[in-house]
Amino acid sequence: MKKILGASLMLIMIAFTACGNKTGNSGEETKKTTENIQTKETKKMGTIHLTKAEFLQKVANYEANPSEWKYLGDKPCIIDFYADWCGPCKAIAPILEELAKEYDGQIYIYKVDTEKEQELAAAFGIRSIPSLLFCPMNEQPQMAQGALPKETFKKAIDEVLLKKTN
């Protein structure tokens, strides 16, 4: 009895596995359908990776104006100085992606890879990662270090960047 039951379960598993991708649509049709659904949805912006050149254009040109902070963006931002090998950086990456979508249109969340952009990291004195630079409009930026929980990020975004009061 056990042998028959075991063999039956095995056949069922094989049948489901073999039929897993037989929908009647070719891969190309499925791809087109997926693309159509995505274009109909409102796409939300995620985090934005910056090079030094992009940083100088979008955030602050510290080379042209080394003695004074002048934020160039049209919305407040958070800049995440990170590295791919950093555990705490990996831990906050999905949180930052969620927040970028949640606050889409209100703030930017930029990411700077400190391994690729060593000169930029040095210019901001980044000695430990993750380091997060909160840049409100028309004010001095504020630096935070370490992996922060989502609620702490939200509070900082609301109070420091968006100036929301409870």
C-alpha positions in Angstrom: 0.0 0.0 0.0 2.8 2.4 0.9 4.6 1.7 -2.4 1.5 2.4 -4.4 0.8 5.6 -2.5 4.4 6.7 -2.9 4.4 5.9 -6.6 1.1 7.8 -7.1 2.5 10.9 -5.4 5.6 10.7 -7.5 3.6 10.6 -10.7 1.4 13.5 -9.6 4.5 15.6 -8.9 6.1 14.7 -12.3 2.8 15.7 -14.0 2.6 19.0 -12.3 6.3 19.8 -13.0 6.0 18.8 -16.6 3.0 21.0 -17.2 4.3 24.0 -15.2 4.8 26.3 -18.2 2.2 25.0 -20.7 -0.3 27.9 -20.8 -1.0 28.0 -24.5 0.9 31.3 -24.9 4.3 31.5 -26.3 7.0 33.2 -24.2 6.8 36.2 -26.5 3.0 36.6 -26.0 3.4 36.3 -22.3 6.2 39.0 -22.4 4.0 41.4 -24.4 1.1 40.9 -22.0 3.3 41.6 -19.0 4.7 44.7 -20.7 1.2 46.0 -21.4 0.2 45.5 -17.8 3.3 47.3 -16.6 2.7 50.3 -18.9 -0.9 50.6 -17.8 0.1 50.7 -14.2 1.6 53.8 -12.7 5.3 53.1 -12.4 6.8 54.3 -9.2 10.4 55.5 -9.1 12.8 53.4 -7.1 16.2 54.4 -5.8 18.6 56.1 -8.2 22.2 55.2 -8.5 24.6 58.1 -8.9 28.1 58.5 -10.3 30.3 61.4 -9.3 29.3 63.3 -12.4 25.6 62.8 -11.8 26.1 63.8 -8.1 27.7 67.1 -9.2 24.7 67.8 -11.5 21.8 66.6 -9.4 22.9 67.0 -5.8 25.7 69.5 -5.1 28.7 70.7 -7.1 31.2 70.7 -4.3 34.1 71.2 -6.7 32.7 74.5 -8.0 31.6 75.6 -4.6 33.8 73.8 -2.0 33.1 76.2 0.9 29.3 76.3 0.8 26.6 73.6 0.6 24.1 74.3 -2.2 21.7 71.5 -2.9 20.7 71.5 -6.6 17.7 69.2 -6.5 14.1 70.2 -6.9 12.9 67.8 -4.1 14.6 66.8 -0.8 16.7 63.7 -0.9 18.4 60.9 1.0 21.8 59.8 -0.3 22.8 56.2 0.7 26.6 55.7 0.7 26.9 51.9 0.5 29.0 49.0 -0.7 27.8 45.7 -2.2 29.7 43.6 0.3 28.3 45.5 3.4 25.7 43.4 5.3 23.9 46.4 7.0 23.8 48.1 3.5 22.1 45.0 2.1 19.6 45.0 5.0 18.4 48.6 4.4 18.4 48.4 0.5 14.9 46.9 0.3 13.6 49.4 2.9 15.0 52.3 0.8 13.4 50.8 -2.3 10.0 50.7 -0.5 10.4 54.3 0.7 11.4 55.5 -2.7 8.1 54.2 -4.1 6.1 55.3 -1.1 7.4 58.8 -1.2 7.6 59.0 -5.0 7.2 62.5 -6.2 8.1 64.0 -2.8 11.7 63.0 -2.3 14.6 61.3 -4.2 16.5 58.4 -2.7 20.0 58.3 -4.3 22.6 55.5 -3.8 26.4 56.0 -4.1 28.6 52.9 -4.4 31.6 53.8 -2.2 33.7 51.2 -4.0 33.1 52.7 -7.4 32.9 56.4 -6.3 35.8 56.5 -3.8 36.6 60.2 -4.5 33.0 61.1 -3.8 32.9 59.1 -0.6 36.2 60.7 0.5 34.8 64.2 -0.2 32.0 63.6 2.3 34.3 61.9 4.8 32.5 58.5 4.6 34.4 56.2 7.0 31.7 53.7 7.8 28.8 52.4 5.8 25.9 52.7 5.5 26.1 56.4 5.8 23.0 58.3 4.9 22.9 62.0 4.0 19.5 63.7 4.5 19.3 66.8 2.3 16.3 69.0 3.0 15.5 72.0 0.7 17.4 75.2 1.5 19.0 73.8 4.7 22.2 72.1 5.7 22.3 68.3 5.2 22.3 65.9 8.1 24.4 62.7 8.2 23.2 59.4 9.9 25.2 56.2 10.1 24.2 52.6 10.4 21.2 50.5 9.4 18.1 52.3 10.5 14.6 50.7 10.8 11.9 51.7 8.4 10.0 53.7 11.0 13.1 55.8 11.8 13.5 56.5 8.1 9.9 57.5 7.8 10.1 59.8 10.8 13.3 61.5 9.4 11.7 61.9 6.0 8.5 63.4 7.4 10.2 65.7 10.0 13.6 66.6 8.4 12.9 66.5 4.7 9.2 67.2 4.3 8.7 69.3 7.5 5.5 67.5 8.4 4.3 68.0 11.9 1.9 65.7 13.8 
